[in-house]
Amino acid sequence: MYVTVTGALLFAVCLLLDACHSQTPNSAPAVVFDKIPQADIGGPDKIGAIEGHVTGVQAGQQIVLYAKSQELWWVQPFAEKPYTPIQSSSKWSSQTHLGTEYAALLVSPGYKPPRTTETLPAPGPGIASVAVVKGQGQMPEPQPEKIIHFSGYDWVVRNSGSYRAGSYIRFLAENAWTDDKGALHLRMNRGKSEWGCAEVKLTRSLGYGTYRFTVRDISRLEPSGVLTLFTWDGVGTEDSRRELDIELSHWGFTDNDNAQFVVQPYYIPLNIVRFKAPAGVLTQSIHWEPGQATFTTATAGANGKQRMINEHTFTAGVPAAGGDSLRINLYAFLKGQIPLKNDSEIVIDKFEYLP
């Protein structure tokens, strides 16, 4: 009888152990949507609820949500609040601004999500899983993409908001065009509640080489207007955008120099050189090679003769090429001491690329 009872007890214990073992998470991490907001073109005042759960979650992991509005993914629910906690039940929930698609990233502690991105990051260091779903209901009609031809290249004109210099900026497709001589015009004009700005992006990546721009007189640009000629990786993180900038602006103060060369991030002292650019037509260029970037500003004189205004070579922190695309924008700096008052327009006569 003793043997029989012991055997029965051992059998029961084995069953319990098997049951416990079968409930131990052993699958790859995954994010699942349980409640999906409606599909919408999006906007600052359109908000809905979003919910889900995760499997294979580890201690300290959180959810980062994105909503896609027009061409960009925007972190949710707000740029200053990018993390959604996971409950002990493995469920998560949040509010989100509406979009056409929604994404949820299962991220590790210390991961810093970009506020906006053109392409979602893939699973890898810091990201355990990525889930994407379309919004509920009928999808809104996509806005047609405006492409202009300038200096032998095709450029996409931005027609949506984005962050620039720490502020939300509205870019309008009608504010960028080429004239009958082929010059690129960028306009900044006052709307009812915000400034309409302009940005164009090259449709392909050029990588290492020399980027040269012929820019007409910028001396009439108001102190809080900004013209930027720059490389940018739309897939990178906030700290890794492969960004090299020539920025022409007083940054909201009349006594500031009006030009700077920058290897981002700008807050590292060795990454920025400020100087004064004169009135008149200027040639701005960036020569980008592995481990080094040389910036120059020169007058565009007659008979091809130029006078060098400033030249600087950066050898520290220069990003490697890959995934970047050239961009040009004109926008309002909203944190300066002197607010914008008048509409403005900048003309770029020519762009050249030398491999």
N, C-alpha and C positions, 0 to 999 in steps of 0.2 A: 504493500500500500504506500509506503514511504517513497519507494522508487517511482511509483506511478504519479504521485502528487508532485514530486520534484520534476519529473519529466514534463508534466503539464505546465508547471510554473516556468520552466525554461522555455517551453514552446511559446507561452504567452509573452514572456519578456522579449523573445526574438521577434514576435509579431510587432510589439510596440517599438522596438528599435528600428525595424524595417519601415514602420509607418513614419517615425520621426525622421529617418534618413531620407525618405521620399519627399518630405516637406522642406528639406534644406535647399535654399536657392543654389542652383548649379548651372543656371543658364547665363548667357551673355547679358549685360545690361541693356535695357530697352525702355523706351518712353512710349506710352500709349495715351491717346486722346480719348476722353470720356464725354466731353462737352465742347462742341466746336461753334464759334460765333458765325454769324452770317458773312457771306462774301460781300465786300463793299470796296469802293475805290479808296476809302479812308479819309481821314481828316482829324484835326485836333479835338473835335467835339463829339466824335462818334466812338463809343466805348461799349464793349460787351464782356460777358463772363466766359472764361475758358478754364477747363478742368481736365485732369488726367491722373494717371498713376505710373509708377515705374516698377520694374523688376530688376533684381540683381543690384540694387542700390547699395552703396558703401557709405560708411560714416563720413559726415561732412559734405557730401555731395549736395548740389542744389540744381534747380532748373533755371535756365535762361530762356526767355520767350522772345520771339520775333514775330512781327506782322509785316507783310509785304504790301506796300502802297506805291503804285506806279513802278518805278525801276529799282527801288531800294527796299531792303529789309531794315526795319526799325526795332530796336530793343524795347521790350515792354515790361511793365506798364509805362515807365518813364526812364529817361536817360540816367537820372540820378538814383533810380531804384531798379537795377537790372536783374536782381536775384529773387527767385520765388522759392520759398522753403518747401521741403518735402516732409510731410507729416509722418508720425510713427507708423501709420497704417499704409505708408508708401504712396499716399495720394497727395496731389498738389492742386491748387486753384489760385486764380488771379483774375484781375481785370486786364483788358487789353484794348488798345485802339484797334478799330476795325481795319481789315485789309482783304486782299483777294486770297492770300494764303497765310498759313500760320506755321511756325516752327517752334519746337521745344528741344533744347540741348541739355543733356545731363552732364554737368561740369564738376570738376574737382575743386577743392578749396584753392584760392589764389588765382583762378582763371579770371582774366579781365576781358569781358566781351566788348567789341566795338559798338558804338552807339548806332551806327548805320553800316551796312555792308551791301555790296552789289551781288555777292555770291556767298551763300552760307558756308561756314567752315565745316570741314569733314571731321569725323571721329579721328582722334589722335591725342597727342599730349594735352592733358587738361580737359578733353572732351570724350566722355565715355560712350555717348550715343546721341544721335540726331534723328528726330522725327519731323516730317513735314506733311501737312494736310491742306487741302483746299477748303475755302470757306463754304458754309452751307448755302444752299439756294442757287439762284441764277448768278453767274459771274457777270460783273459789269463789262461793258465793251472796252477793250483796251484802247488807249489813246495812240493815234498814229505817231510814229517816230519821225522827227524832223532831222534830215541829214543835209548838210551843206558841203560844197566842194570848195576848198581853199588851199592854194599853193600846191595843187597836185594831189591832195589827200582828201579823204572823206572824214567828216567830223559829225558826231552826234550832238545835237543841241539838247541840253537838259531842260526838262519841262516839269520840274517838281521841286519840292523843298529839300534842303540838306543842311548840315551843320558846317559853318565856316567861322573860324576865329572864336569858337565858343558860343555862337548864337545860331538860331534857326534862320536860314535865309531862303527866300522864295525865288527860284529861277524860272523865267518865262521863255518859252520857245520863240516868241516874237521879238525878243530882245537881242537876238544874234542873227546876222545875215551878211551876205557879201554883195558888194556893189558891182556895177558893170565893168570896173577895172580889176575886179578880183580881190579887192581888199576886204578884210574881215572887220565888221562893225559890231561892237558890244555896247549895249545901252543899259542905263540904270534909271528907272523912273519911279515916281511916287504913286502908290496906289491909295485906296481909301484907308487902309490900316497898316500897310507895310510897303517896303520898297521892292519893286520888281528888278531882279538882277539877271545876269547872263553868264552862261558857262557852256563851253564846247569841249568835246573829248574826241581824241583821235580813235578811229575804229579799230586800230591794230597797235600792237606793242612794237616799238622800235629798238628798245634796249640800249646798249652802249653806243656812243657816238657823240656827234656835236649837234646840238639843237640851237638854231639861230633865228631870232625874231627881229623884224624891223618895225618899231613902234613909233607912231607919230607923237607929237607933243603931249605930254601928260601934265604940264605945269598948271593947267586949269582944273585938274582933278581936286575936288574939295578934300579937306584934311581927313574926313572919315570915309572916303572912297578908297577901294583897294583893287589894283590890277595885279593878278598873279599869273605867272607863267611857270608851270610845274609838272613834275612827274608824280604819278599816284597809282598805288595798287589798291583797287576797289575790293579785293578779297582779303587784304592784310588786316592785322589787328591795329588798335589805336597806336601802339608803339612800333609798328612795322608796316609802314605804308609805302616804302621805297620812294620817299618824298624828297625831292630837291626843288627849291623854290627861288625864283626871282620875284620879289614882292615890291610893288611900287605904291607907297602910301605914307602919309604922315601919322597914321594910326590915331587920328582924332585930336592931335595937338599941332598947332601951327609951328612950334619951334623944333619939332622932331625932324631929323633927316628923313628924306622921302624915298629911300631905296634900301633894300637889304638882300643879301645872299644868305640862304639858309639850307643847311642839311638837318632835317628834322630828327629828333625833337629840338625845337628852338631854344628851350630853357637851359641847355648845356652851353656855357659861355663860348666854347671853341666852335660851336656850330653856327654862329651867326656873325655877319659882318655888315654894319650899317654905314651908309654914306649918303652924300647929297648928289642927286642926278640933276643935270641942268635942263633947261627948256630946249625944245627942238626935237628933231627926229633922232632916235637912239637905236643902236643895235645891241640887243641883249642876247647873251649866249651861255650855254652850259656844255662843257666838254666832259662827258662821263665815261670813265674807264674803270676797270677793276681796282678797287681800293683808293680811287682818287676822282675828284670832281673839280674842274676849273671853271669859275664863273667870270664873265667879263661884261662890262658896260662901256660902250664907246659911242662917240658921235658918228652919225652916218653922213660923212662929208661928201663933197662933190668929187667926181673922178675916182671914186672908190677909196679916197684917202680918209682915214679915220683917226680920231684922237682918243686915246684911252682915258676913260674916266676912272675906272676901278677894275682891278683884276685880283682874284684871290683863289688859291688852290686849297681845298680841304683834303686831308689825308686820314682823318680819324672819323669813324662813324659813317662812312660813305656806304650806302646800301648796295647790295648786288642787284644787277638787273634781272628781271624775270617776272612777268605778270603785270608790269607797270604799263600805263598809257599816258601820253602827253595830254595836258589839259590847259585851258586858258579861261580865266573867269574875271568878271568885274562885279564887285559886290559891296554892300554897305557894312562898314564896321560899326556895330551897334553899341560898343562900350567906350567910345571916345568922348572927350570933353566937349567937342564941337559937333553937334548933330548935322547930318546932311540937310541941305536946304533946296538944292536945285537938281533937276534932271541932268544927266551927263552922258557923254558918249566917247568911247575910245576907238581908235582905228589902228589896226595892225596891217601894214601893207604886204608883208611877206613872211613866210616861214620856210626855213631850209633845214634839211637833215643830211648830215654827212656821216656815213658809217665809219 
